[in-house]
Amino acid sequence: MGHDTHVQAKSKKQFEYDRHHNAMHMRKQVINFAIMIFLTFVAFAVVVADFSPYFIKPVILLLAGIQVVLQLYSFMHMDDKKASHMGVIATFVWSGVLIIFPVFLTFVTIIWW
């Protein structure tokens, strides 16, 4: 039959290692999620506090940029060292950031000034 599956039993040490690794990974994701919720709260607080728009816009953009980086590394698993192709993906992502940042800055400069 074509449905033969190979089942490999894990040793106790491997099971304990995997369990610890998964617990640490989950803890890191929960901490990153809490940080993102806090950054969102700060952004809302800045808007509600009725600061100057010249202060609010850069702060919100900065907080959004921090959240993008956190989401890429925690929820998109770019911090995973096991995958051999992650270096290529990280290179493409950061190349895109380096290209889009001057474009974004140019549009912001044209629109705001």
Buried (B, 14 or more C-beta within 10 A) or exposed (E): EEEEEEEEEEEEEEEEEEEEEEEEBEEEEEEBBEBBEEBEEEBEEBEEEEEEEEEBEEBBEEBEEEBEEBBBBBEEBBEEEEEEEBEEBBEEBEEEBEEEEEEEEEEEEEEEE
